[in-house]
C-alpha cells in the first residue's frame, strides 16, 4: 500500500468507528461509546501522522503524545481534551477501572465528551486532504 492507501485506510476506519460510537450512544452503552470515540481521534491523528511524517504511525494510544509526534500544534484546551480522551482507552479496557468508569458515564457525561470528540474530529479533518 502506498501513502494514499494508508491514509484512506485510517480515515475510513475512523469514519466507521464514528458511526459505531454514535450507535453505542443511542443504545445507552456509554462506556464503549467513549472507548470507540477515543479510537476515532486516534485514527485521525494516525492519518495526520501518515500525511505529515511517515507511513507507519507509532504504536501508541496516548493522544497527546501522538499529536505531538505528528506535529499538530495544540492549544492547552485541546491537550486537556486529548488527555481526558486517552483515559477512555485505558478505563474501558481493564476490569478494575471499568466499574468506576461505568458509574461515571452518565448520559450527560457521555454526550459532553462525544461532542468534544465530534468537534476535535472536524478540526483534524480540516487539516487532512479531501478523500474521494
C-alpha positions in Angstrom: 0.0 0.0 0.0 1.2 3.5 -0.8 0.9 6.6 1.4 -2.5 7.5 -0.1 -3.9 4.0 0.5 -2.8 4.0 4.1 -4.2 7.5 4.6 -7.6 6.3 3.2 -7.5 3.3 5.5 -7.1 5.4 8.6 -9.8 7.9 7.5 -12.3 5.1 6.6 -11.6 3.3 9.8 -12.1 6.5 11.8 -15.4 7.2 10.0 -16.6 3.6 10.6 -15.8 4.0 14.3 -17.6 7.3 14.4 -20.8 5.6 13.3 -20.3 2.8 15.9 -19.7 5.5 18.6 -23.0 7.2 17.7 -24.9 3.8 17.6 -23.5 2.9 21.0 -24.5 6.2 22.4 -28.1 5.8 21.1 -28.3 2.4 22.7 -27.1 3.7 26.0 -23.8 1.8 26.0 -21.9 4.9 27.2 -18.6 3.3 28.3 -18.0 1.6 25.0 -19.2 4.7 23.1 -16.4 6.7 24.7 -13.9 3.9 24.2 -14.7 3.9 20.4 -14.7 7.7 20.5 -11.0 7.6 21.6 -10.3 5.4 18.6 -12.0 7.9 16.3 -9.5 10.5 17.3 -6.6 8.1 17.5 -7.1 7.0 13.9 -7.5 10.6 12.7 -4.2 11.5 14.4 -2.6 8.5 12.8 -3.9 9.6 9.4 -2.4 13.0 10.0 0.9 11.4 11.0 0.9 9.3 7.8 0.3 12.5 5.8 3.0 14.6 7.6 5.7 12.2 8.9 5.8 8.6 7.9 3.6 5.8 6.6 3.9 3.8 9.8 2.4 5.7 12.8 3.7 5.0 16.2 2.1 2.1 18.2 0.8 4.4 21.0 -2.6 5.3 22.3 -1.8 8.4 24.2 -3.5 11.0 22.0 -1.5 14.0 23.2 1.8 12.2 22.5 0.5 11.0 19.2 -0.5 14.6 18.2 2.9 15.9 19.2 4.7 13.2 17.2 2.5 14.1 14.2 3.5 17.7 14.6 0.0 19.1 15.3 0.1 22.3 17.2 -2.5 22.1 20.0 -3.9 24.7 22.4 -3.8 23.9 26.1 -7.6 23.2 26.0 -7.1 20.7 23.2 -4.3 19.0 25.1 -6.6 18.7 28.1 -9.3 17.2 25.9 -6.9 14.7 24.4 -5.6 13.8 27.8 -9.1 13.0 29.0 -10.0 11.1 25.9 -6.8 9.0 26.4 -8.2 7.8 29.7 -11.3 6.4 28.0 -9.0 3.9 26.2 -7.5 2.6 29.5 -10.6 2.8 31.7 -12.8 0.9 29.2 -10.2 -2.0 28.8 -9.4 -3.1 32.3 -11.9 -4.5 34.7 -10.6 -2.7 37.8 -11.1 0.7 36.1 -14.2 -0.4 34.2 -16.6 -0.4 37.1 -15.7 3.1 38.3 -15.6 4.4 34.7 -19.0 2.8 34.0 -20.5 4.6 37.0 -19.1 7.9 35.8 -20.5 7.5 32.3 -24.0 9.1 32.6 -25.8 10.1 29.5 -24.9 13.8 30.2 -21.2 13.0 30.8 -21.0 10.8 27.6 -22.9 13.4 25.4 -20.5 16.1 26.6 -17.4 14.1 25.6 -19.0 12.8 22.4 -19.5 16.5 21.5 -15.8 17.1 22.2 -14.9 14.2 20.0 -17.1 15.4 17.2 -15.5 18.9 17.3 -12.0 17.6 17.5 -12.7 15.2 14.7 -13.9 18.1 12.5 -10.8 20.1 13.4 -8.4 17.3 12.5 -10.2 16.5 9.3 -9.8 20.1 8.1 -6.1 19.6 8.2 -6.3 16.4 6.1 -6.7 16.1 2.3 -10.2 15.5 0.9 -10.7 11.8 0.0 -12.6 10.6 -3.0 
